[in-house]
């Protein structure tokens, strides 16, 4: 809960309640070999197994495949998932799913794989023009008509929390920015979270995925309170990103506390099983948190940062094309954003700074944004994240294009605790160019 007792005070036209919607999860070492039994229990018989070409060659992929075959499943593998998927890669996956007539889906990989399986399941079950389900105003934002086929999500990175959310994110190439599809129907039926998979993750991947965890939890905890969001016409119209609420608060603060104490260890030493397991658990908690509250400005800004990438190629990721990993594209904006948003709920910004390990003794609420931002920067430097947008190849000359790509992400900016005008957004990009 917030230290401010009136944080959830009723507003005249605000929502009167919030909704709790959580994916069923299993967490523990060695649980991937339970995938086949879980698929059978969900009524699957013909399974689309989604992964990417790199993970297909790792032992834990074979663990999942053998488990499915051992349970009597007819399994067909789709290993053409793109890291940071595009509208084109989503459509290719959907074509595979339609042709295969599957009655269930299993995804093993990072958020890109899980999101691709969500989209393939959707478009195979309810075929439509691609833009139909894409978030408005970029797409039509149509409601998913009904239930999807069962989906078991097996994350292999400790960051996205996609196994807990009804969100599928992709790069809309024609726009040079990311957007997504959002529906409770997209939530996987089960998440199987096995920390053993993190032992093979390169340090930079652990850092990027860890900062995605930080951003999910921090943005959800400081999001506009659900009581200040417009009251829906009826309960079924309540959005998935409903704003900060007491349920999400619990998961978010604990995720931040775990991350603040473990991210440096997890990045520094691949043999530190305890730290990497804790990061995996923090990712799940943050997924529960933002899956019921929603993110805000750092994620909204990240979509153009990723979409307009020039020549940046981070180590630990495929080198064939320029890419800004999602967690990196978010965290480079975060210090600038939280200096800006602190005035809306300074107590919450202080609480999150403390959860991340900052000493808040004697700190005035007027300094909350600076303290939180400085703590984020400390963690960025300790884990060798880029020094703001300039380190990704952007300059002030790119500010307008970045703003153009981000401003349409109204779903996210509506969840920010302060109004964000176009001028505000341009200034935030300028402030995010460098931090040290």
N, C-alpha and C positions, 0 to 999 in steps of 0.2 A: 504494500500500500504506500501511497505517497505520504510524505511527512506533512503535506498540506491537507488538512481535513476537508477542505471545501473543493478539492480537485474534481470530485465527481458530483458536485452540487447540481441539482436539476436546473435546466435552462428552459425558458418558455416553449420553444419549438424543438428542443433537443430530444434525442431518443430517451425512452423511459427504461430501457433494459438492454442487456447484451446477451450474446449467444455463445455457448461453448460447443465447439465441434472439433473433435480430436481423432486423428487416425489411430487405430490399434497398432501398437509397436511391440516388438520383442528386442531386447537388448542383452548382449552377452557374447563372450568369446566362443567361437566355434559354432554359432547358431546358423551359419549359412547352410549347413548340411540338413537343416530342418525345412528347407524351401519346398522340397517335393511333397512332403506330408501336408504342408500348409496349402499348397496349390490344390491338392486333392480335396482337402477339407472345404475349399472355396468353390468346388465344383468344376475345376478346370480339367480338361482332357487334351486339348490341342493348344499348345502354349507358344506365344511369340516371346522369345528371349532377346531382350534388347541390351546391347553393350556397344563399346567402341573397339576399334581395331587393336588398340594397345592392351586394353583390359582383357580382350579375348585370349591373349597369350599368357595371362597370369594364372597362377594355381587356383585362386579363389573363384575365378570364372568356371573352371572345370568342376570345382566342388558343387556349384549351383547346378550346372548342366547335368552332372551325374546324379544329383539328388532328384532332379525332375524326372530323368529317365528311370531311375530306380522306383519311383512312385507310379510308373506306368504312363507318364505323359508322352504325347507326341510333340516333340520340340523342334521348332524351326528358329534358327539364330539370325538376328539382324545386327550386324556389327558395323554398320555405316553411319552410326551416330556421329555428328560433328561436335567437337569441343566448341562451346559457344554457338549453339545452333542458329540457323537462319530460317526464314520462311520457306526457302527452297528445300532445306534438309528436313523440315517438318513435313512438307508435302511428299517428299520421297518416302519417308517412313510411313505416312498414311497410306500411300499407294501399296506398299508391301503389306500393311495390315488388312487392307480391303481385299487384296488378292488371296490372302492366306486363310480367311474365314476362321479366325481364332476365337476361342471362347475364354481366353485369359491371357494376361500379360505378366511377364517378370522382367524387371529392369535391374541391372547390376552395373553401377558406375556412379559418376558424380551427378550433380544437378542437371547437366545437359542430357544425360541418358534418361534419367527419371522423367524430366519434362518432355523429352521426345516421345517416350512411351505414353505419357498422358495424352499428348496431342494425337498420336496415331490411334489410340483407343477411341478418342472422341470422333475423329473424322471417319474412321471405319464404321463406327456404330451409328452415327448420324451424319451421313455425307452432306456437305454443303460447300458453297464457295468459301475459299480459305478465309476471306475477311469477315465472314459471317459471325464468328465467335470471338474475333479479336477485340480487345478493349476499345470502347468508344473514347474519344472521337476518331481515333485512327482507323478502327474497324466498326462494324455494325453493333458489336456488343450484344449479340443475340443470346438469349438464355439457352443453356444446354437442355434439350427437350426431356431427358429422362436419365435413368441410371446407365452407367457404362459397364463394360465387362470387368470382372475382378482383376486387380493389379497388385502384385507384390513388388515393393521397391526395396532394393538392397543397396544402400549408399556405400560408396568406397572413399569418399572424402569427408572430412570432419568440418563441414561448413554449411551446405545449402539448406539443410532441413527440408528438402523437397519431399521427402517421404511423409511429411506431416502437413503439407499444404495443398490447396486446390489452385495452384498457380503454375503456369507453364510459360517460360520466358524465351524469347527468340529475337534475333536481329532481323529487322525489316530492312532488307538491303536497299531498296529503292529510296528509303527515307534516311538512311545512314544513322539509325538509332534503334534501340531495343524497345520492345513492347511485349505484350503478353495476352494470355487468355486466363480468365479467372472464373472459377465456379466451384462450389462445394462438391459437385459431381466429379471433379478431377482428382479429388483426394484418393491416394492409394487405399486399397482395402486393408493392407498390412505393410508395415515397415519392418524388415529384419535387419537389425543394426549390429554388426559384428566388428568390434574394434580391431580384430586381427588384421583387417585389410589395410590399416593405416601404416603398417610396418614398412611397406614398400613406397610410401609417398615421399617425393623429394621435399626438401626443406621449404622451397618457395611455394610449392602447392599447399603445404600445411599452413604457411603464413597467410596466403591469399584466402584459403577457405576459412581460416580462423577469423580473419577480419570480416568475412561475410557474417559469421556468427555474431561478432561484436556489433555489427551494423544492424542486423535483424533485431537483436535484443534492445539495443540503445534507441533505435528509431521507434520501436513499438512502445517502449516505456515512456518516451517523451512525445508520443503522437497526440494529436488532438483527442481529448477525452470523449468517450462515446456519448456522453450527455450533451456535448456541444455540437455533435453532428446532427444534421436534419433528421427529424423523426420520419421513418419510412411509412409508406401508405398502409402497409400491413407487415406482420411479422415475417412473412415469406420474402419480402422485398429488402430485408435488412442486408446490407452488403457484407461480403466476406471480410473486407478490411473495414471493421466497424469502429476503429479508434481504440485508444488505450482503455483498459478495463481491469477490474481487480483480479480476474483470473489470469490474464496474460502477464500482469505485473509480477506475479509470483515466479513464473517460469523465466521471465526476462532478467530479473535481478539475480536469480541464482545462476543463470547462464553467464552473466557478466562476472560474477564472483569467481566462478570456476575458470573462465577464460583468463581473467586478470592474473590468476595464480599459476597458469599452466602454459600459456601460449609461447613464452620464451623458451621454456624447457622443451616443449614439443617440437619447435622449429630447430633447436640447437642439436638435438640428439634423437635420431631415429630409433635408438634402442631403449628410449625412455617410454616403456609401455604404459606406465601409470599416467604420464602426462598426455600421451596420445589417446588413451582411453577416456580420460576426463574431457579432452577436447571433443571427442565423438559424442559424449553425453551432453555437453554444452550445446552442440549443434542441434541435437534433438529437442532440448528444452527451448532453445531460441526458435526452432521451427514451430513448436506448439504456441509460443508467444506471438510471433508475427503472423502465424496462420489464423489467429483469432483477433488480432489488432490491426496489423498492416504496417508497412514501412512508410517512410516519407521522403524528404528532399534528397538525402544522399543517394538513395536508390534511383529517384527520378533523374538526378543529374548523371548517374552512372551510365544510363542507357545511351546517351550521346557520346560519352567518353569512350565506350566500347565500340560504338557504331562508326565513329569517325577516325578510328585508329589509323596511323600512317605506317610507320616502319617498326614499331616496338615489338620485340620478340623476347619474352622473359624466359629465363632458364627454367627447366623443369616442365616445360610445355612444348607441344609440337612446334617445330621451327619452319614449317612449310609456308606459313602465312603470318602476317602481322596480327597480333592479338593482345588485348588487355584483359586478363582474367577478371571474372566478375567481382570477386572480393576486393581486388586491387582497384578496379574502376570505382568502387563504392568508397573505399577508405580514403582515397586521395581527396575526396570532397568533404569528408566528415568534420575535420577540425574547423573548417570555414563555416559549415552549417551550424554546428553546435554553439559557436560564438554568437551566431545570429538568433537561434531559437531560445537561448537561455532566458531571455527576458520574459518569455511566455510562462515558464514554469521553472524558476531557478532552483527550487528545492529538489525537484526531480533530477536536474542536471548535477547537483551536488551529490545526491544519493548514488547516481551511476558512476560518478568519478570515484567515490569511496569504494564502490563494489569492484572497480577496476584496479584498486590499490593505491589511490591517491590519499594523502593526508588532508582532511578537510577541517582540521582543528583551527578555529578562529577565522575561517574563510567567510567573507561576507557574501550574501546572495548575489550582489552585484558583480562578483568575480567568478560566479559559477561557470559561465561559459568558457572563460579563459582557463580555469583550472581543468575542466573536462577536456578541452581541446589540447592542452599541454600534455595531459596524460595519454591521450590517443597518439600524439606525436612521439612521445617517449617509446611507446610500444612499436610504432612504425619503425623508428630508428633501430631499436633493439633487434628487430626481425628483418632488417634490410629492405623495407618497402621503399618505393620511389619517393623522392621529395616533391610531392605534388604533381600537378598536371605537366609542368615543364619537363620533368624527368621522363614523361611518356612521349615527348616530342611536340607538345602543344605550346603555343605562344599566345600573347594577347590578341594577335591577329585572328585567332581561332574562336575568340569568345562569342562572337555573334552566331557562328555556325553551331557551337555547342549549345547555346541558348535556344536556337531554333529547333534543335533535335530534342531537347529536354522539355521545353515548355508544354508540349501537348500531353505530357504524362499527368493529366489532371487527377487520375485516381490516386496518385501518390502525393501530389502537392496539396490536394484537399485534406490530406491527413496530417499535414504539417501544423504544429501548434501556433504558428504565426502565418498570416497571409503572405504569399510569395508572389510579388508582381514580376513582370518581365524584367524590369530594371533591377529588382532585388536579385533575380536569378543571374543576370549578367554580372552583377557585383560579386556574387558568390563564386562564380567561375574565376573571376579575376583574383579573388582572395585565395583560391585553391591552387594557384600556379606554383607556389613554393612556400615551405614552412620553416626551413632552417638553412 
